[in-house]
Every structure is written in structure tokens, then in C-alpha cells.
Amino acid sequence: MSIKPNPERVLARDKIVTEIASIEKEIADKKRELALKKAELTAICPHEQGICGAGVFVCSICGYDDA
């Protein structure tokens, strides 16, 4: 005797799995976008790379002051 799956539950499960995959893709896309923006910021503001930490430094671009 075999058990037949409930078609409504199968459809509901498939819908949820599809929605989860879509959300995971959106998150991955946003993480890539965030990484690109951080790289862009680092290219604009040298202190973001931590290379100006010795002594007193004020960034002429964004006003960052490590004093």
C-alpha cells in the first residue's frame, strides 16, 4: 500500500522552496553590491584601508580624524 502525496501540500512546499531560493539570491546580490560599495569607499578614503593610522591624521576627503 503506497501513500500518495497531498497535491496541495506539494504545491505549497514547492512555492516556499522557490521563495527561499529567491530571497537567498537577493541576499547574495546585495552582499556583492555591498562589497563593491565598500571597495569604492576604500578607494576614495585612504583611511578606510588603515594606512594613515600613525600620528595625527585628518582625511581631507571625509574629515576622518584619528587623533
FENDA-V259636 format. One record per residue. N is the residue number from 1. RES is the residue in one small letter. OMEGA is omega in radians with two decimals (NA if undefined). Layout:
N_RES_OMEGA / N_RES_OMEGA
This chain:
1_m_-3.11 / 2_s_3.12 / 3_i_3.14 / 4_k_3.13 / 5_p_3.10 / 6_n_-3.07 / 7_p_3.13 / 8_e_3.13 / 9_r_3.11 / 10_v_3.11 / 11_l_3.13 / 12_a_3.11 / 13_r_3.14 / 14_d_3.13 / 15_k_-3.14 / 16_i_3.11 / 17_v_3.11 / 18_t_3.12 / 19_e_3.12 / 20_i_3.13 / 21_a_3.13 / 22_s_3.13 / 23_i_3.12 / 24_e_3.11 / 25_k_3.11 / 26_e_3.13 / 27_i_3.12 / 28_a_3.11 / 29_d_3.13 / 30_k_3.10 / 31_k_3.09 / 32_r_3.13 / 33_e_3.12 / 34_l_3.12 / 35_a_3.11 / 36_l_3.13 / 37_k_3.11 / 38_k_3.10 / 39_a_3.10 / 40_e_3.11 / 41_l_3.13 / 42_t_3.12 / 43_a_-3.11 / 44_i_-3.09 / 45_c_-3.10 / 46_p_-3.09 / 47_h_3.10 / 48_e_3.11 / 49_q_3.13 / 50_g_-3.08 / 51_i_-3.09 / 52_c_-3.05 / 53_g_-3.10 / 54_a_3.11 / 55_g_-3.13 / 56_v_-3.11 / 57_f_3.01 / 58_v_-3.12 / 59_c_-3.13 / 60_s_-3.13 / 61_i_-3.04 / 62_c_3.12 / 63_g_3.10 / 64_y_-3.13 / 65_d_-3.12 / 66_d_-3.13 / 67_a_NA
